[in-house]
Amino acid sequence: MQSRQDKREAILATALRLFADRGFVGTPTSLISKEAGVATGTLFFYFKTKEDLIDDLYKRIKAEAAQALCRGLKMEKTGKGKLRRLGNNAVTWGMRNPEKKKFLEMFAHSPVVSAGAQEEGMSHFIFLKDIIHDGIQEGVIRDMDPALLFCMMAAAINGLVSRASVVKDPMERDRIIAEGLDFVWNGMKT
């Protein structure tokens, strides 16, 4: 017999898989419940609406991604080193979590995600703006709007993850990742 926590986790894991595969409209709550092995009423016990389920997934995945991006940052002493580490961490996380990456791509700017969930999700990434701001102050990053630089960096790394994910040869994939991160850095440096 599944515990309450197990049921909730089964719902979230199933919803993630289905939303990434079928989108919001193509994923009725009845299908989530069926594939998670719970009654539809059980789903609504944990999440009052499908939008609440999306919000929970969004906040959870944003927090996980932000934590992954932070790995090893304290070891880096320079703005370039920190951005390179961030980039490598982002690529690694994106390639290891294709469903989560796709979910974030689908719902990052979606009106389905509540403003509160968007705000909480982005709150985990404040450290990135701080790193960019520090790099601007050090004179190693272009003196531009930090939020714009953050958006441009995120878009480039997202594209890099997509490209690297389809390359089967590990050496070729490493080369592409290195070149992509060089491209990101060259676009940001002074």
N, C-alpha and C positions, 0 to 999 in steps of 0.2 A: 504494500500500500504506500502510495506517495505521500510525503509530508506536504504541508502547505507550501513550504519554501520550494520543494521539488516541483510542485504543480506550477507555481509562479515562474520558475526558471524554465520549465518545459514550454510554457506559453510564450515566454520571451524568445527563447531559441527558435521555436517554430515560426513565430511572427517575423523574426529577422530573416530567416531563410525565405519565407513566402513573400515578404515585402520586397526583398532584393530581387527575387525572381519574377514576381507578378505585378509589383507596384501597389499603390494604395487602393485604387478602385478595383483591381483584379484580385484583391485578397479580402474576402468577406470574413467576418469574425467566426462564422460557422465552420469555415475551412480551417482556420487557425485552431479552433477548439478540437475539431475532429482529428487533425494531424498531431496535435499535442496530447491527445488521449484524455481530454477532459470534457466535461459537459459545457455547453455554451454559457450556462448560468455561472459556472465556476470562473470562466474567463471574466465575466462581468462582476464577479465578486472582487477580483483583483484590480480590474480596470473598468471604470464606469462607462467609458466610450472607447471606440477604436482610436480616437485622437489621443486619449490618455495613454494608451498602450504605445503609440508612436512617440509621445513625449518622453515616456519612461525610457524607451530604447534609445532615443536621441541623446538624452542626458547621460545615460550609462556609457554609450559608445564614445561620446565626446570626452568624458572623464578618462576612459581607458586610453584613448588615443593621446590625450595630453600627457598622461603619466608615461606612456611609452616614449614620447618625444623628449622627456626630461632625462632619460637614462644617460648617465655619464656627463651631463652638462657641467657639473661642478668641477670636473677634471680639466675642462677647457679654460684657458686663460685669455684667449683673444676673441674678438668678435667673429673673425673668420672661422676660428676653431669651433666656436659655439654654433654658428650657422651650419657648418659642415656636419657637425655631430647631429644637429636637429634634422638636417636633410637625410642623412643616413638612417636615423631612427624612423623618420616618417616613411621612407621607402621600405624599410624592413617591415614596419607595422602594416603598411598598405598591402604589401605582397603576401604577408602571412594571414591577413584578414580580408579577403576579397569581398565577402558578403557585407561586412561592416563598412568597408570603403564605399561599396556601391550604395548601401543604405544612406550613408552620409551625403553622397553625391545627389541622391534622389530627393532628400529631405532638407538639405542645408538651407535652402531659400524657399521652402514650401510653406504656403499659408496653413497647411495641415498642422505644422508644428507651432505650438503656442509661443507667444512672445516671451513668456516666462521661461519656457524650456530653452528657447534660443539664447536668451540672456544667460541662463545658468550654464548652458553648454559652452558658450564662448568665454565665460568667466574662468574656465580652466586654462585658457590660452593667454591670459594676461602676461605671463612670463615672456611670451614671444615678443610682444610689443616692447617690453622692457629691454630685451636683448637688442632689438633693432634700435631703440632709442639710445642705449648705451653705445652701440656701434656708430651711430650718427655723432654722438658726443666725442667719441674717440677719433673721429675723422676717417673711419674705414668704410663706412656705409654712406651712400648718397643722402644728402640732407633733403629728404622728401617726407611727406606725410607717412608716419610709421604704419598707420592702418592700411594705406595703399600698398606700401612695400610688403606688408604681411599678406595681403590678398594676392599680389602678384607672385610672391614666393610660393604660396599655397597652391595656386593654379599650376605653376610650372612643375612643382613636385608631384602633383596629382597626375599630370601628363606623363611625367617620368615613371611613376609607378605603373601606369597603364602600359607604357611601352616595354619596360623591363619585365613585366609579368608574362609577356608572350615569348620572351627569348629563352630557349631551352638550354643553350650552352652556358654553363656557369661563368666561364671566362669572358665570353661576349657580354653577358648580362652585367658583370662587374665593370667592364669597360664602359658600357652604356650608362650605368649609374654614375660612374666617376665623371664622365663627360657631361651628363645632365646636371650634376651638382656644380661642376665648374661653370656651366652656363648660368645657373641660378646666381652663383656668387658674382660672376662677371657683370650680371645685370644689376646687382645691388651695390657693388663696391664703388668707391669714389674714383 
